[in-house]
Amino acid sequence: MKVLQVSAEIFPLLKTGGLADIAGALPAALTAVGCDVRLLLPGFAPILQDLQDASLLAELTAPWGERVRLLQGSLASLATQAYVIDAPALYQRPGSPYEDAQRQPYADNYRRFALLGWVAAQLAQALDKSWQPQVVHSHDWHAALAPAYLHYARARQAQRVGSVYTVHNLAYQGVFARQHFAELGLPEAAFAMHGLEFHGQLSFMKAGLYYADRITTVSPTYAREIQTPEQGCGLDGLLRSRANMLSGILNAVDEAVWSPATDKLIPFAFDALKPAGKAHCKAALQKEMGLAVQPRAPLFGVVSRLTEQKGLHLVLSAIDDLIARGGQLVVLGSGEAWLEAALMAHAEKSPQAVAVNLGYDESLAHRIFAATDVTLVPSRFEPCGLTQMYGLKYGNLPLVRRVGGLADTVVDCTLENLAEHSANGFVFDDFSTDAFGRALRRAFALYARPREWDAVAQRAMQTDFGWNASALNYLDLYRQVAA
């Protein structure tokens, strides 16, 4: 099965969130179940720098008249064949892949990522004479126009190419002004209720949801939730109408990257049967972050975008109680200015109990998971969540809200679940400070019983979050759409 995977970012070359982790791990998982996978990526500097044996496949004229080059080669860091769009005017910029240094979205993002979908459709029409995909699998809004371009290109295709579209977070939709539609090269009929039109604007996300042969999202629970008005972000009606084409496939963990037994980014290795290294990792992080080196102080960790969606205001509301109970908190992330300022204020007020690092540091993220006792993910909504799975692999007990993939991966430490050996964390339902506070108190109560805590942590580390089952589910979908 020949599969073209289309995404805007990919680990370890370019990462702003969980999308990159999945885009980086999925090709190897698919290869292991018999797929022939190639990647299509924008020519951001880290991606171009990693491209080996690059050759020019084609020079193309984008629908709005801009000339671009399409390179092909192998990504050294992933040992995977890739096509990379070489368009310096679009992709060689300071700031993040999507925003400038002032955190403002680039005004021409509609062009930058329409190009990604458009080039995918060109490859589906045998642009590369030596390799034509049977399925184009596009990820999130940045690649969501690929199914639309494929739909309108099918009359010109000698071989029908199927499309799969994966929603990683429905809240980020790629919505742009109506005036830009003419530049996209799609027929006027595409700007309609049954198409890209969304409240008078054009929506990349809606294009993927409407035109793709199959839609997936990153957990079974989230696939159900996005069909409701509460979490459908205005697209729940469309999703309900396509429910028979929608499935939730749980994200997985790349154990070549996330394993405390082999992780080169942590100071001491450990595993479920030899867990002593975790205590050494904890002491090392406490010292590094300026916290009091206290082995029996429960250490809570946050590795996240700092946004209200992630429930970080719930964490803020509980910091004083967390400290009063003898706990410590370490935070890594960036986001909304008021949250950053509030967290920094707590760190300045209680430097031996609270440490905050603004920004993102991959190595520090690994050290935090290796050192902490509890990973906090109290999200308002969470499509899948990877941090709770990373935490479990490193012997943490996640504290989460029962939504999306958090509900699919974390089992509350109730008495009956402890007795049945199924518990692996702390789960609350209401998105409120009271509900979060009660879950926090349950975590402290279990931590005060070290033998029980250690038994749960040991089982957590042995949880299988590998890619094989998810890869087989994707392969089954590919076979359906390619038939």
C-alpha positions as CSV (number, residue, x, y, z in Angstrom):
1,M,0.0,0.0,0.0
2,K,1.6,3.3,-1.1
3,V,0.7,6.1,1.3
4,L,1.6,9.8,1.0
5,Q,1.5,11.4,4.5
6,V,1.0,15.2,4.5
7,S,1.7,17.3,7.5
8,A,3.1,20.8,8.4
9,E,5.5,19.6,11.0
10,I,7.3,16.4,12.1
11,F,9.4,15.3,15.0
12,P,12.4,15.5,15.5
13,L,12.8,18.2,12.9
14,L,10.0,20.7,13.7
15,K,7.6,20.5,16.6
16,T,5.1,22.8,18.2
17,G,2.9,20.1,19.7
18,G,1.6,16.5,19.5
19,L,1.0,16.6,15.8
20,A,4.7,16.5,15.2
21,D,5.2,13.5,17.4
22,I,2.5,11.5,15.6
23,A,3.6,12.6,12.1
24,G,7.1,11.5,13.0
25,A,6.2,8.1,14.5
26,L,3.4,7.0,12.2
27,P,5.5,6.3,9.0
28,A,7.7,3.7,10.7
29,A,4.7,2.1,12.3
30,L,3.0,1.9,8.9
31,T,6.1,0.5,7.3
32,A,6.2,-2.2,9.9
33,V,2.7,-3.4,8.8
34,G,3.6,-3.4,5.1
35,C,3.0,0.1,3.8
36,D,5.3,2.1,1.5
37,V,5.2,5.5,3.0
38,R,6.5,8.8,1.7
39,L,6.1,12.2,3.3
40,L,5.1,15.6,1.9
41,L,6.3,18.6,4.0
42,P,6.7,22.4,3.7
43,G,10.3,23.5,3.2
44,F,10.9,25.0,6.6
45,A,14.6,25.4,7.3
46,P,15.0,22.4,9.7
47,I,13.3,20.1,7.2
48,L,15.4,21.2,4.2
49,Q,18.6,20.9,6.3
50,D,17.7,17.2,7.0
51,L,16.9,16.3,3.4
52,Q,19.7,14.1,1.9
53,D,20.4,13.3,-1.7
54,A,17.9,16.0,-2.7
55,S,17.0,16.3,-6.4
56,L,14.5,18.5,-8.2
57,L,11.3,16.6,-9.1
58,A,9.4,19.5,-10.6
59,E,9.0,23.2,-10.9
60,L,5.4,24.2,-10.3
61,T,3.2,27.3,-10.6
62,A,0.9,27.6,-7.6
63,P,-2.8,28.5,-8.3
64,W,-2.1,32.1,-7.5
65,G,0.9,32.3,-9.9
66,E,3.9,31.8,-7.5
67,R,6.7,29.6,-8.8
68,V,7.9,26.9,-6.4
69,R,10.2,23.9,-6.5
70,L,9.4,20.3,-5.3
71,L,12.4,18.4,-4.1
72,Q,12.6,14.7,-3.3
73,G,15.2,12.9,-1.2
74,S,15.5,11.1,2.1
75,L,15.1,12.6,5.6
76,A,18.2,11.6,7.5
77,S,16.6,11.8,11.0
78,L,13.7,9.6,9.9
79,A,15.2,7.3,7.3
80,T,12.1,8.0,5.2
81,Q,11.6,9.2,1.6
82,A,10.1,12.6,1.4
83,Y,9.0,15.4,-0.9
84,V,9.7,18.9,0.3
85,I,8.2,22.1,-1.1
86,D,11.1,24.5,-1.6
87,A,9.4,28.0,-1.5
88,P,11.7,30.3,0.6
89,A,9.3,33.3,0.3
90,L,6.6,31.2,2.0
91,Y,8.5,29.1,4.5
92,Q,11.9,30.7,5.4
93,R,10.7,33.1,8.1
94,P,11.5,33.9,11.7
95,G,9.0,32.8,14.4
96,S,7.1,29.6,14.6
97,P,5.8,27.8,11.5
98,Y,2.5,29.6,11.8
99,E,3.2,32.9,13.7
100,D,5.6,35.7,13.6
101,A,7.8,36.8,16.5
102,Q,4.9,38.7,18.0
103,R,2.8,35.6,17.9
104,Q,0.5,36.9,15.2
105,P,-0.5,34.4,12.5
106,Y,1.1,35.2,9.1
107,A,-1.3,37.0,6.9
108,D,-0.7,34.6,4.0
109,N,-1.1,31.4,5.9
110,Y,-3.9,30.5,3.6
111,R,-1.4,30.4,0.7
112,R,1.4,28.7,2.7
113,F,-0.8,25.7,3.6
114,A,-3.1,25.6,0.6
115,L,0.1,24.9,-1.3
116,L,0.7,21.8,0.8
117,G,-2.7,20.4,-0.1
118,W,-2.4,21.4,-3.8
119,V,1.0,19.7,-4.2
120,A,-0.4,16.6,-2.5
121,A,-3.0,16.4,-5.3
122,Q,-0.3,16.9,-7.9
123,L,1.6,13.9,-6.5
124,A,-1.7,11.9,-6.6
125,Q,-1.9,12.7,-10.3
126,A,1.5,10.9,-11.0
127,L,3.7,14.0,-10.8
128,D,6.4,11.5,-9.8
129,K,6.4,9.0,-12.6
130,S,8.2,6.4,-10.5
131,W,5.9,6.5,-7.5
132,Q,2.2,7.3,-7.2
133,P,0.3,7.0,-3.9
134,Q,-2.8,4.9,-3.5
135,V,-3.9,7.0,-0.5
136,V,-3.2,10.5,0.6
137,H,-3.3,10.8,4.4
138,S,-3.4,14.5,5.5
139,H,-3.2,15.9,9.0
140,D,-5.0,18.8,10.7
141,W,-6.0,22.1,9.0
142,H,-2.7,22.8,7.5
143,A,-3.1,19.9,5.1
144,A,-6.9,19.8,5.0
145,L,-7.3,21.1,1.4
146,A,-5.6,18.0,0.0
147,P,-8.9,16.0,0.0
148,A,-10.7,19.0,-1.8
149,Y,-8.0,19.2,-4.5
150,L,-8.1,15.4,-4.8
151,H,-11.9,15.4,-5.2
152,Y,-11.8,17.9,-8.1
153,A,-8.8,16.2,-9.7
154,R,-10.3,12.8,-9.9
155,A,-11.7,13.3,-13.4
156,R,-8.1,13.7,-14.5
157,Q,-6.7,10.7,-12.6
158,A,-5.8,7.6,-14.4
159,Q,-5.8,5.8,-11.0
160,R,-8.3,6.8,-8.3
161,V,-6.4,7.9,-5.2
162,G,-8.2,7.7,-1.8
163,S,-8.0,10.3,0.9
164,V,-7.9,10.0,4.7
165,Y,-8.0,13.1,6.9
166,T,-7.0,13.1,10.5
167,V,-8.3,15.8,13.0
168,H,-5.8,16.3,15.7
169,N,-7.6,19.3,17.3
170,L,-10.9,20.5,15.9
171,A,-10.5,23.9,17.7
172,Y,-7.8,25.0,15.3
173,Q,-9.6,25.2,11.9
174,G,-7.7,27.4,9.5
175,V,-10.5,29.9,8.8
176,F,-9.8,32.7,6.4
177,A,-11.6,35.6,4.6
178,R,-13.8,34.8,1.7
179,Q,-11.7,37.1,-0.6
180,H,-8.9,34.6,-0.6
181,F,-10.9,31.8,-2.1
182,A,-10.2,32.9,-5.7
183,E,-6.5,32.3,-5.2
184,L,-6.9,28.6,-4.2
185,G,-7.6,27.3,-7.7
186,L,-10.7,25.4,-6.7
187,P,-13.9,25.7,-8.7
188,E,-16.5,28.2,-7.5
189,A,-18.8,25.3,-6.6
190,A,-16.4,24.4,-3.7
191,F,-17.3,27.6,-1.9
192,A,-20.7,26.5,-0.6
193,M,-22.3,25.0,2.5
194,H,-21.4,21.6,1.1
195,G,-17.8,22.6,0.7
196,L,-15.4,25.1,2.2
197,E,-17.9,27.9,3.2
198,F,-18.2,28.4,6.9
199,H,-20.3,31.4,8.1
200,G,-19.3,33.4,5.1
201,Q,-15.6,32.6,5.4
202,L,-13.5,29.7,4.0
203,S,-12.5,26.9,6.4
204,F,-9.6,24.5,5.6
205,M,-10.8,22.1,8.3
206,K,-14.3,21.9,6.8
207,A,-12.8,21.0,3.5
208,G,-11.0,18.0,4.9
209,L,-14.1,16.9,6.8
210,Y,-16.4,17.3,3.8
211,Y,-14.2,15.9,1.0
212,A,-12.1,13.2,2.5
213,D,-13.1,9.5,1.9
214,R,-12.5,8.7,5.5
215,I,-12.1,10.9,8.6
216,T,-10.2,9.9,11.7
217,T,-9.4,11.6,14.9
218,V,-7.0,10.6,17.6
219,S,-9.1,8.8,20.2
220,P,-12.4,6.9,20.2
221,T,-13.9,9.2,22.9
222,Y,-13.0,12.4,21.0
223,A,-14.6,11.0,17.8
224,R,-17.9,10.8,19.8
225,E,-17.4,14.2,21.5
226,I,-16.9,16.2,18.3
227,Q,-20.3,15.2,17.1
228,T,-21.9,17.2,19.9
229,P,-22.5,21.0,20.0
230,E,-20.3,21.3,23.1
231,Q,-17.1,20.1,21.4
232,G,-18.0,20.2,17.7
233,C,-16.8,23.8,17.3
234,G,-19.6,24.6,14.8
235,L,-18.9,21.5,12.7
236,D,-20.8,18.9,14.7
237,G,-23.6,18.8,12.2
238,L,-21.3,18.0,9.4
239,L,-19.5,15.4,11.5
240,R,-22.8,13.7,12.5
241,S,-23.8,13.6,8.8
242,R,-20.5,11.7,8.1
243,A,-20.5,9.6,11.3
244,N,-20.3,6.4,9.3
245,M,-17.0,7.7,7.7
246,L,-15.6,8.8,11.1
247,S,-13.5,6.7,13.4
248,G,-11.3,7.3,16.4
249,I,-7.9,5.7,16.4
250,L,-5.9,6.2,19.6
251,N,-2.5,7.9,19.2
252,A,0.4,5.8,20.4
253,V,3.8,6.4,21.9
254,D,7.0,6.0,20.0
255,E,9.0,3.8,22.4
256,A,12.2,4.5,20.5
257,V,11.9,8.1,21.8
258,W,9.9,7.7,25.0
259,S,11.3,4.9,27.2
260,P,13.1,5.5,30.5
261,A,15.2,2.4,30.0
262,T,16.9,3.8,26.8
263,D,16.2,7.6,26.9
264,K,19.5,9.4,26.4
265,L,18.0,12.7,27.4
266,I,17.5,11.7,31.1
267,P,20.4,11.4,33.6
268,F,19.5,8.0,35.0
269,A,17.9,5.1,33.3
270,F,15.1,3.0,34.9
271,D,12.2,0.7,34.2
272,A,9.3,-1.1,35.9
273,L,11.6,-3.8,37.3
274,K,14.5,-1.5,38.2
275,P,12.8,1.8,39.2
276,A,15.6,3.2,41.4
277,G,16.8,5.6,38.8
278,K,13.6,7.5,38.9
279,A,14.4,8.8,42.4
280,H,17.8,10.0,41.1
281,C,16.1,11.7,38.2
282,K,13.8,13.5,40.7
283,A,16.7,14.7,42.8
284,A,18.6,15.9,39.8
285,L,15.6,17.9,38.4
286,Q,14.8,19.4,41.8
287,K,18.4,20.6,42.0
288,E,18.4,21.8,38.4
289,M,15.2,23.8,38.8
290,G,16.1,25.3,42.2
291,L,13.5,23.3,44.1
292,A,14.2,21.9,47.6
293,V,15.7,18.5,47.2
294,Q,13.1,16.5,49.1
295,P,12.6,12.9,48.0
296,R,9.2,12.5,49.6
297,A,7.7,15.7,48.4
298,P,5.3,14.7,45.6
299,L,6.5,16.4,42.5
300,F,3.7,17.5,40.0
301,G,4.6,18.3,36.4
302,V,3.0,20.3,33.6
303,V,4.4,20.0,30.0
304,S,1.8,21.9,27.9
305,R,0.7,24.9,25.9
306,L,-0.3,27.4,28.6
307,T,-3.9,28.0,27.6
308,E,-7.3,28.0,29.3
309,Q,-8.3,24.9,27.2
310,K,-5.6,23.0,29.0
311,G,-7.2,23.8,32.3
312,L,-4.1,25.6,33.6
313,H,-6.3,28.1,35.5
314,L,-7.4,25.1,37.6
315,V,-3.8,24.4,38.4
316,L,-3.3,28.0,39.4
317,S,-6.3,27.9,41.8
318,A,-4.7,24.9,43.6
319,I,-1.0,25.9,43.8
320,D,-1.2,27.3,47.3
321,D,-3.0,24.1,48.6
322,L,-0.5,22.0,46.7
323,I,2.4,23.7,48.4
324,A,0.7,23.6,51.8
325,R,0.4,19.9,51.5
326,G,4.1,19.5,50.9
327,G,4.0,19.2,47.1
328,Q,6.1,20.8,44.4
329,L,5.3,21.9,40.9
330,V,7.4,22.2,37.7
331,V,6.0,23.8,34.5
332,L,7.3,23.8,31.0
333,G,5.4,25.6,28.3
334,S,4.3,28.9,26.8
335,G,1.0,30.4,25.7
336,E,-1.4,33.0,27.1
337,A,0.4,35.9,28.6
338,W,-1.7,36.1,31.8
339,L,-1.1,32.4,32.5
340,E,2.6,32.8,32.0
341,A,2.7,35.8,34.3
342,A,0.6,34.2,37.0
343,L,2.7,31.0,37.0
344,M,5.9,33.1,37.1
345,A,4.6,35.0,40.1
346,H,4.1,31.8,42.0
347,A,7.6,30.7,41.1
348,E,9.0,34.0,42.4
349,K,6.9,33.7,45.6
350,S,7.8,30.1,46.3
351,P,11.0,29.3,44.5
352,Q,11.7,26.1,46.4
353,A,8.3,24.7,45.6
354,V,7.4,26.1,42.1
355,A,9.6,26.2,39.0
356,V,8.5,27.5,35.6
357,N,10.4,27.4,32.3
358,L,8.7,29.4,29.6
359,G,9.1,28.1,26.1
360,Y,9.7,24.5,24.9
361,D,12.8,22.4,25.4
362,E,12.5,18.7,24.3
363,S,15.3,17.5,26.5
364,L,13.9,19.2,29.6
365,A,10.5,17.7,28.8
366,H,12.0,14.2,29.0
367,R,13.8,15.1,32.3
368,I,10.4,16.3,33.7
369,F,8.6,13.1,32.8
370,A,11.4,11.1,34.3
371,A,11.4,13.0,37.6
372,T,7.8,13.8,38.4
373,D,5.3,11.7,40.3
374,V,2.1,13.2,38.8
375,T,1.5,14.6,35.3
376,L,-1.2,17.3,35.3
377,V,-3.6,17.3,32.3
378,P,-6.8,18.9,33.5
379,S,-8.1,19.9,30.1
380,R,-11.4,21.4,29.1
381,F,-11.2,19.1,26.0
382,E,-8.4,16.9,24.8
383,P,-8.4,15.1,21.5
384,C,-6.0,12.5,22.6
385,G,-3.2,13.9,24.8
386,L,0.2,12.4,24.7
387,T,1.7,13.8,27.9
388,Q,-0.4,11.5,30.1
389,M,0.9,8.5,28.1
390,Y,4.4,9.8,28.3
391,G,3.9,10.2,32.1
392,L,2.6,6.6,32.5
393,K,5.6,5.2,30.6
394,Y,7.9,7.1,33.0
395,G,6.1,5.9,36.2
396,N,3.9,9.0,36.7
397,L,0.3,8.8,37.7
398,P,-1.6,11.3,35.5
399,L,-4.2,13.6,37.0
400,V,-6.7,14.3,34.2
401,R,-10.2,15.3,33.3
402,R,-12.4,12.6,31.9
403,V,-12.5,13.8,28.3
404,G,-11.2,12.7,24.9
405,G,-8.1,10.5,24.9
406,L,-7.6,11.2,28.6
407,A,-10.8,9.1,29.3
408,D,-9.4,6.4,27.0
409,T,-6.1,6.0,28.7
410,V,-6.3,6.9,32.4
411,V,-8.3,4.8,35.0
412,D,-9.1,6.5,38.3
413,C,-7.5,5.2,41.5
414,T,-10.8,4.3,43.2
415,L,-10.8,1.5,45.8
416,E,-12.4,-0.9,43.4
417,N,-10.0,-0.1,40.5
418,L,-7.0,-0.4,42.9
419,A,-8.4,-3.8,44.0
420,E,-8.8,-4.9,40.4
421,H,-5.3,-3.7,39.5
422,S,-6.6,-1.4,36.7
423,A,-6.0,2.0,38.3
424,N,-3.2,4.2,36.9
425,G,-4.1,7.8,37.7
426,F,-6.6,10.3,39.0
427,V,-9.7,11.3,37.0
428,F,-12.3,14.0,37.6
429,D,-15.4,15.0,35.6
430,D,-16.6,18.6,36.2
431,F,-14.4,21.3,34.8
432,S,-14.2,23.1,38.1
433,T,-11.7,24.1,40.8
434,D,-13.6,21.9,43.3
435,A,-13.4,18.8,41.2
436,F,-9.8,19.4,40.4
437,G,-9.0,20.0,44.1
438,R,-10.6,16.7,45.1
439,A,-8.6,14.8,42.6
440,L,-5.5,16.5,43.8
441,R,-6.3,15.5,47.4
442,R,-6.7,11.9,46.2
443,A,-3.3,12.0,44.7
444,F,-1.7,13.2,48.0
445,A,-3.6,10.5,49.9
446,L,-2.3,7.7,47.7
447,Y,1.2,9.2,47.7
448,A,1.2,8.9,51.5
449,R,0.9,5.1,51.0
450,P,4.2,4.4,49.2
451,R,3.8,0.7,48.7
452,E,0.4,1.1,47.0
453,W,1.7,4.1,45.0
454,D,4.8,2.2,43.8
455,A,2.6,-0.8,42.7
456,V,0.4,1.4,40.6
457,A,3.4,3.2,39.1
458,Q,5.0,-0.1,38.2
459,R,1.8,-1.3,36.4
460,A,1.6,2.1,34.7
461,M,5.1,1.7,33.2
462,Q,4.1,-1.7,31.8
463,T,1.1,-0.3,29.9
464,D,1.3,-1.0,26.1
465,F,0.9,2.2,24.2
466,G,2.7,0.9,21.1
467,W,1.9,1.7,17.5
468,N,1.1,-1.8,16.2
469,A,-2.7,-1.8,16.8
470,S,-3.2,1.8,15.6
471,A,-1.1,1.1,12.5
472,L,-3.2,-1.9,11.6
473,N,-6.4,0.2,12.0
474,Y,-5.0,2.8,9.6
475,L,-4.0,0.1,7.2
476,D,-7.6,-1.2,7.2
477,L,-8.9,2.3,6.4
478,Y,-6.4,2.7,3.6
479,R,-7.5,-0.6,2.0
480,Q,-11.1,0.6,2.2
481,V,-10.5,3.9,0.5
482,A,-8.1,2.5,-2.1
483,A,-10.6,-0.3,-3.1
